[in-house]
Amino acid sequence: MDNSNEPFTKWFVGGELNACYNAVDRHVHGGKGKKVALIHDSPLTQTVQKITYFELLDKVSRLAGALNKLGVRKGDRVVIYMPVVPETIIAMLAVVRLGAIHSVVFGGFAASELALRIEHATPKVVIAASCGVEPGKVINYKQMLNEAIKISSFKPRRCIILERGNIQKSVLNKNMDISWDNALNSSDPHPCVPIKANDPLYILYTSGTTDKPKGVERTVGHLVPVAWSMKAIHGMENDDVWWATSDFGWAVGHTYMCYGPLVCGLTSVLYEGKPIRTPDAGQYFRIIEKYQVNAMFTVPTALRVIKREDPCTIIGKQYDISSIRCLFLAGEHLDHETKMWAEDAFGVPVLNQWWQTETGYPITATCAGLDHNLHPPKLTVGLPFAGYDVRVLSKNGSEAKPNEIGDVVIKLPLPPGTFSTLYKAYSRFCKTYFRRYPGFYDSMDAGYIDEHGYVYITARVDDVINVAGHRISTAAIEDVVMSHPDVTDAAVVGVSEPIKGQTPLCLFIMRQDTNKSESTLAKELVSKVRESIGPIADLHLCVAVKELPRTRSGKACRKLVSKLADDQLFEIPATVENASSFKDIAKALQRIGYARNPPVLL
C-alpha cells in the first residue's frame, strides 16, 4: 500500500491484471468453457438466453477487436447506454479487455442527462441498444442517443448499436453508426491488455447528495475485494447460481451483476422485468425455482411491492424455492415489517448490508461465508467488513458512545476497491468526502454502533430532522409506521415548523383491501408513533398517497418531498422513475396546509 498522498491511497502497487481475463479467459483456460455464465430471462420479451463462458469469450474478444479497429486504446473512455441484456456485460468486458475505461449510463436516461455524461467522459465510442422495454411500453434509446449527441459539445467518433429488431428497428446513421452484429462479424478476437492495479477500471456517475453528477472512478484492483466478498459475505461457491436484481448503470450492476459473479466463475441470472406486473408478483419466486438460485441480492422496495400485491404469498407459494439459502438487501432502509415478511415468504435469512456507490461493495454486512450469526439484531446492517474501520462521530468530532446517533465515518485509509478519486474533480473529491472530518471518509449517513459492534444506519444526514433541538431519525418513525398492518409503504421527511424548526411529515400508502378511512388510519399512525417513540417525535402530519417517488435504484426521494412541502424550487432528476407521483403528493399535502404553491418541474 502507498499512502503517501492520503486520501489518494494506492493498493497492490506494482501489480498488473486484466479484469476481462479474470472474469472470462481464465475460466475457459481452466476447463470451464462449457459452463453457463449468464442466464438472461426476460418476461418483457418472452425470451430466455443462456451464454457459456466459451461463448462469452468469443463475443467479448471480437467486440474488443471491433473497438480496437475504431481506435479505442488503453485509457480511452467508452460510454455504454444499454438495458438489462447480456450484451451490456459483453460491452463492459470488451472495453476493459483493451485496458480502456467504461462508463455505463442507465438505459433510458433522458437525452440531456446522457449528453452531460458524454461531454464529461469524452468517449471515443458509444455502445447503445436501439431500445429498452418496460411494462406496456418501449423506450427508444436510439432516438435519445441521437438527441444527446446533437446537443453535446463533444462528439464521439462512432456508435455501435445493438439492434433489438424483434422489438423496434432503428435507423442507423451511415457515417456514425455500426450495427452490433456487423461489428462482431467483421472483427478478429483481441487479446487482453495488462493493466496496472491502480489504473482506472470504470467511471460511474452518481448524483449522490449534491444532485450534481459525480464521476466515481474505480481502479482495476477493485476485483480483489469484490471476488472475496462473493464468498465471504454471500457464501457463494463454484457451482452456485447467483442473482442480483438491478439495472446496469448502478454500482450493484457493476459489482454483483458483472464482475463479482464472473470473476468467481459462477452462473449468474440477468432478469429483464419487474417484481410485479411482468406479469404478476410471483416472478422472483419463479426465477428462483426455474434456475435453482442459491442466493439473491435485491432492494427493500422490490420486496415491499411484492408484499403489497401478494401479502400472503398466495402466488409465491406456487413455486419451489428450496434452492435459495440467503436473501441479501441494500440500497435503502429496510424496515422490520418487510424483513419479517420476506423471511417468512422466502424461508431464509434476510440480511441487510450498507454500502455506497463510492465504496463499490459492502461497508458492513452479515457474512454468510464467515460463519456470522445469520439472525443478527433487527434493523442492523451488520458488522464492518474486512478493511473498514467504521466509527460514529458527534458534531464536534468526538467519538459517540454505544447506541448514540451521530455521523457515520470510516477511518482512513479506505480499503482496496473503493473509489480512487472523482473523474476530473480531484479537489471536489477531497472537499466532499474528507474535509469535514480530517482523517476520515464522511459517508454522509447517520447512525450508531451498539455495544456488540453492530452498525445501524438510521438515515442520510439530511434525513435526520431537528425537532425542537432533538435529533430524530426519520427511519425510526418509518419503522413504526410500516409495522401497521394497513400500511404497505411509507416515507417520513422533515418539513418546516415555525416554533420547533422542523416536524415530521409521513406519507403512507394504504393497503388496498383496508376498510379504514385515511383520517382514521392517520390517527392510528400518530398514536402508534407516540407510543413507540414518545411525544418527542411530534408526528401529527400524516397523509395517504398513491405512490412514493423513487429513484431507479429504489430509494425514496425524501429530500424532494420535503422541498415540495416547503414550497422550495427544485428540479426532478432524471433518476426519478415515477416523476408524475409528485402531482398526487402535492394535492395530498395541500389538504394539510403544505405545498400551497408546488414548484414541481415535470
Disulfide bonds with the S-S distance in Angstrom:
none
